[in-house]
Amino acid sequence: MTTTPSPTRALAPDIDPVRFEVIRNALLAITEEMGATLRRAAYSTNIKTRGDFSCAFFDRDLRTIAQAFAQPSHLGSLAHIVPRAIATYGVERLAPGDGILINDPYLGGVHLNDITLITPVFHEGTLFGYVANIAHHVDVGGGAPGSIGVSSEIYQEGSAPTSAARARSRATSAPRPRPTAWARSGSRPWPPSTAPAP
């Protein structure tokens, strides 16, 4: 007669499974609330009705901690584009209230219409992690309606994927600098110095 082996414990012995589940579900609830807020605030039918977006929470080491399920094609996309965008832009350049907008499919985005917003989360002045969302926008300047058509190169689909814009929240107490942009082949300030301050 053989006995069934006792199930192995998936967690380290010093981790309380009940506390683990409470924390895990709280983090998942944060991403679900992010998604609900994005859907409520959206003007786009793609986001509000079709639900073509996803939200996630990353730790300071850029590991995916929680991701709300919304659009299946985004499940792997955020896990690739967020670490690559932060590494390219530079974590040392981020401050509370900053955000990075990027739609580069070569860094992990799905296509140009899917624009990702990444925001660092600070706690008592220390980087705690990042929140991010990716959402499908109707038109990003391509030659075909909706920026989706037959194209022989990526630039025909819409806005060039070679840059990401950084913006600072107006809610922070620090003065709001002009947004800057970076590109794979060098960087250049944006907007030009001749443009009026925002």
N, C-alpha and C positions, 0 to 999 in steps of 0.2 A: 504494500500500500504506500503510495507516495503522498506526501503532504504538499499542499500549496505553499509556496514561499510567501512570506509576509511582504506586503507592498513596500517598496523603498520610498524613503522620504525625498521629495523633490527639493525641499528647502534645506538650507544649512541648519544644523541642530540648534543654533542660538537664535534663530528667527521664529517668532511666534506666528503660526499660520493665520490666526484670526486677525492679528494686527496687520500682517502682510496684505490680506484680502481687503481690509478696510482702507488701507492706503492706496492699494491698486485701484479699487473702485472709485475712490475720491479723485485720483488723477484722471481716470477715464471720464468721470463726470465733468471735470474741467474742460476736456476736449469736446464733449457732447454739448456743453453750454456754449462754448466758442462757436460751434456749428449752428446752434439755434439762434444765437445773436447775429451771426453772419447772414443767415437766411432771412431773419426779420428785417435787417437793415438794408438788404439788397434791393436795387431797382431792376436788376437784370433778371429776365425770365429764366435764364440758364441757371442762376443761383437759387432764386426764390422758388421756382416751380420744379425745375428738373433736378435740382440738388446736385449740380455738377461742381462740387467743391469738397474739400477735406480739411480737417484741422488736426494738429498734433502738438505734443509737448515733448521737448528734448531736454536732457540734463546738460550740465556745463561741458561734458565731454562729447556732446553731440550724438548721444545714443537715444534712439526713440524710446520714450518711456510710456507714452499712451497716444493712441490715435483713434479718433472717432471714425466710425465707419460711415461713409457717405457715398463716395464714388470709387468703385473697385480699381479703376485704372490709376488712381492716385495712391493706393496703399503702399506701393514701393517707391513712388516718385519722391515724396517728401523725405524719405530716409536717405535718398541720394543727393537731392538738390540742396538741402539745408546745410549739411557738413561742407559740401564743396563751395557753396556761396560764402559761408563764414570764413573758410580757409582762404579763399581768394580775396575777399574784402579785408579781412584781418580783424580778429576778435579784439585786439587792443585799440581799435578805432571806434568801437561801439561804446555808447554811454546810455544811461537810463532815458527812455523816451524815444530812442532811435528805432528805425525800421529799415529793412532792406527789401526792395521790390526787384524781382528778377523773373524772367520768362525764358531763360536759356535752355533749350532742349538738350544741348550738348553737356550741360552740367547735371542733368537728371530731370528736367521738366518734360512734360509729355509732348506739348507743342506750343507754339507761340501764344495761342489764345489762353493758355493756362498760366496765369500770373501768380507768383508766390510772394507772400508778405511774411518776413521773418522779423521777430521782435525779441531782443534780449530781455530777460527777466532778472532784476536785481533785488536782493534782499539785504538791507542794511549796508548798501554800497558794494556788496560782493555779487558777482555774477552767479546766479542760481541755475539758470537754464535758458531755454528759448521756447517761444510759442510760434507756430507757423500755420498759415493756411494757404491752400492753393485753390484757385477758383477760375472757372472758364469765363472769359469775357467775350462778348459778341464779336467785336471787330477790333483788330489791332493794326489796321492800316494796310491790309493786303490788297492785291489787285482784284480779288473776287469778293462778292458779298459775304460777310461773316469771316473774312480772312481765311476761308477754307476753300481751296480749289486745286486745280492741277498746276503744280509749280515745278520748275526745273531746278530752282535753288531756293534756299530758305528765305532770302531777302524778299522774294515775291510774296511770301505769306504775311508779311507785316513788319512791325518794328524790329529793328536789328537786335539780335540776341546777344550782342557783344558788351552790353553794359547793364549794371544794376544801379538803381538810384537809392541813395540814403536820405532819409528825412528825419527831422527831429520833431517830436510832439510839441504842440503849443502849450500843453498842460505842464510841462516841466518848468522849474523856476530858472533854469539857465537860459541865457539869451539864445535865440534861434538862429543858427548859422545858415548860410545858403546851402542848399542840398549839394552834394557832390556825387559824381559818378565815377566808376572805374571801368576799365575795359581790358580785354585780354591782351591787346597790343598797345598798352600804355594807358595813361589816364589824362583827363583833361577836366578842368572845373566846369560845373554846370550849375546854374545858368551862366552865360558869359558875364563878365564884370560890367558890361554896358547895360545889362538888364536891370530893371528896378528891383529893389529888395522886396521879398514876399511880405 
